[in-house]
Amino acid sequence: MNILLIILIIMGLLLVVLAAICNSVMDTVDHHQSKSIFSKFKNQKWWNQKEGWKNKYMDYDGNTAKGITPRRIKWKIFGIKMDKPVQLTDSWHFFKMWMIIFICLAILIFPYTLEYAHASGINWSGILWRGMVWLGLLGLAWNKPFTWTYKYWFILDVYKELNKEMKEWVEMVDRSKKI
């Protein structure tokens, strides 16, 4: 198999893995922020989804009953005044931006994998089978990293439990080496 084809396939899968991790961050800060590793980070106004969305306003105090429309923070770039991009106001929107970028890049790479596969002389009679295998690989590249990071990396209670189990396992291996 052509080395360039292998590199393109690995790059496509890696981009999907990165997109899944970004989605995992989004879900964690949205659903489990208070018991996640992100609750320990310094800038809570950026990491806490319940507060972070207010970062795009210069005068929002949380009270919409006053009938005051909050004003967006403005940037001046090349003499043009524009709203501060929402992707930079909180972690959820930031990681959503990167998730979309990674997915788009993976989609852009996919046709080149087909082109190089064809140029390498791969028999296309099994294209349906290869497509199903590729779909399965992409599913694994999304679901496994998402589940792993969402369940085991980002939630503190689970992280502490895994650390405890890992420490016990290391101690057990050390004891077996002494025997």
Summary of the structure (lengths in Angstrom):
residues: 179
radius of gyration: 22.7
end to end distance: 46.9
largest distance: 74.4
contacts: 462
relative contact order: 0.17
helix: 76%
strand: 7%
